Amino acid sequence: MKFTSPYEGPWASPEKLAVVKTGDWRYQRPATKAAKCCHCGTCYLFCPAGCIQDKGTYFTADLDYCKGCGICARACPVKAIGMVREV
């Protein structure tokens, strides 16, 4: 299947798209305990914003795009992610 537009799909580069940083919308943010993270990727799979980043031995949220929904914290099997209030 060949796509006709360079703007279709998640592979389009940010330079070609108008990227809106949605991190200012939240009132709480995820905080990852790196030592407790089992690096299973469940938070990565369940994040609706797709803002979870792999840091090699643990996952963390990109706070520029995280909306603070808390789904990653609820999905984490070892409770390595907790939600903290924004200040």
ZIVENWO-V676724 format. One record per residue. N is the residue number from 1. SS is DSSP state (2 for helix, 1 for strand, 0 for the rest). PSI is psi in degrees with one decimal (999 if undefined). OMEGA is omega in radians with two decimals (none if undefined). Layout:
# ZIVENWO-V676724
{{N;SS;PSI;OMEGA} {N;SS;PSI;OMEGA}}
This chain:
# ZIVENWO-V676724
{{1;0;128.0;3.14} {2;0;130.1;3.10} {3;0;144.8;-3.07} {4;0;-13.8;-3.08} {5;0;139.3;3.08} {6;0;-6.7;-3.08} {7;0;-0.5;-3.09} {8;0;133.9;3.02} {9;0;168.7;-3.09} {10;0;-9.0;-3.12} {11;0;-4.9;3.13} {12;0;137.5;-3.08} {13;0;148.4;-3.14} {14;0;-23.9;3.12} {15;0;-27.6;-3.10} {16;0;-14.3;-3.09} {17;0;153.5;3.02} {18;0;102.7;-3.07} {19;0;125.8;3.13} {20;0;120.6;3.09} {21;0;113.1;-3.02} {22;0;8.1;-3.10} {23;2;-19.2;-3.14} {24;2;-9.2;-3.08} {25;2;-18.8;-2.95} {26;0;158.8;3.03} {27;0;-9.2;3.05} {28;1;155.6;-3.12} {29;1;153.8;3.10} {30;1;138.7;3.07} {31;1;120.3;-3.08} {32;1;131.7;2.99} {33;0;100.9;-3.01} {34;0;-36.7;-3.13} {35;0;-26.4;-3.10} {36;0;-18.7;-3.09} {37;0;129.4;3.14} {38;0;4.0;3.07} {39;0;42.5;-3.11} {40;0;-25.9;3.12} {41;0;7.4;3.13} {42;2;-41.8;3.12} {43;2;-38.0;3.11} {44;2;-41.2;-3.12} {45;2;-36.1;-3.04} {46;2;-13.6;-3.09} {47;0;116.6;-3.12} {48;0;-23.4;3.13} {49;0;-14.7;-3.13} {50;0;33.8;-3.06} {51;0;9.6;3.12} {52;1;131.9;-3.12} {53;1;141.6;3.09} {54;1;119.3;3.14} {55;0;12.2;3.11} {56;0;-58.5;3.14} {57;0;-8.0;3.12} {58;0;166.0;3.08} {59;1;148.1;3.08} {60;1;158.6;-3.12} {61;1;141.3;3.01} {62;0;107.7;-3.00} {63;0;-9.7;3.04} {64;0;-27.7;-3.06} {65;0;-9.6;-3.13} {66;0;129.9;-3.14} {67;0;-5.3;3.09} {68;0;29.9;-3.10} {69;0;-28.2;3.10} {70;0;6.3;3.13} {71;2;-37.3;3.12} {72;2;-40.5;3.14} {73;2;-38.7;3.13} {74;2;-30.0;-3.11} {75;2;-18.9;-3.08} {76;0;120.1;-3.08} {77;0;-22.9;-3.12} {78;0;7.7;3.12} {79;0;43.3;3.11} {80;0;-13.5;-3.13} {81;1;126.6;3.07} {82;1;151.2;3.12} {83;1;129.5;3.12} {84;1;147.7;-3.09} {85;1;138.0;3.06} {86;0;145.2;3.10} {87;0;999;none}}
